[in-house]
Amino acid sequence: MKVQNIKDIEKFFKVVDGCAGKVELVTGEGDRLNLKSKLSQYVSMANIFSNGEIPELEIIAYEPEDIGKLVNFMMEND
C-alpha cells in the first residue's frame, strides 16, 4: 500500500509499533526495511524525511488488522 503526506511521524510510528505483524518499508531500490525495528525507523526516516513531511512511502503489512490500523491512520490524518 502507498501512504502519502505523513505529517505526524511520531504518531505514524506509534501505529506501526502497535501492529501485530511485520510492517515493511519498500525502498526505491526494492529493499524491504522492517519498520518495527527502531534502527530501521531512524535510518529510513533520515534518508526520506527532509522538510517535516513524508510525501509518499510504499508500506507492506502482512496482517489484515494491521492494514486496517494503517488505513485508519491515513484517513484520520488526511
Backbone hydrogen bonds, N-H to C=O, Kabsch-Sander energy under -0.5 kcal/mol:
donor,donor_aa,acceptor,acceptor_aa,energy
3,V,57,L,-2.9
5,N,55,P,-1.9
6,I,54,I,-2.1
7,K,5,N,-0.7
9,I,7,K,-0.9
12,F,8,D,-2.2
13,F,9,I,-2.4
14,K,10,E,-1.6
15,V,11,K,-2.1
16,V,12,F,-2.3
17,D,13,F,-2.8
18,G,14,K,-1.5
19,C,16,V,-1.5
24,E,60,I,-2.9
25,L,33,L,-2.6
26,V,58,E,-2.7
27,T,25,L,-0.6
27,T,31,D,-3.0
30,G,27,T,-1.8
33,L,25,L,-2.7
33,L,31,D,-0.5
35,L,23,V,-2.8
35,L,33,L,-0.8
36,K,23,V,-0.5
37,S,34,N,-1.4
38,K,36,K,-0.5
41,Q,37,S,-2.3
42,Y,38,K,-2.4
43,V,39,L,-2.7
44,S,40,S,-2.9
45,M,41,Q,-2.2
46,A,42,Y,-2.2
47,N,43,V,-1.6
48,I,44,S,-1.7
49,F,45,M,-2.7
50,S,48,I,-0.6
50,S,53,E,-0.5
51,N,53,E,-0.5
54,I,6,I,-2.1
57,L,3,V,-2.7
58,E,26,V,-0.6
59,I,1,M,-3.3
59,I,57,L,-0.6
60,I,24,E,-2.7
62,Y,22,K,-1.4
66,D,63,E,-0.6
67,I,63,E,-2.0
68,G,64,P,-2.0
69,K,65,E,-1.9
70,L,66,D,-2.3
71,V,67,I,-2.6
72,N,68,G,-2.6
73,F,69,K,-2.2
74,M,70,L,-2.2
75,M,71,V,-2.4
76,E,72,N,-2.6
77,N,73,F,-1.7
78,D,75,M,-0.9
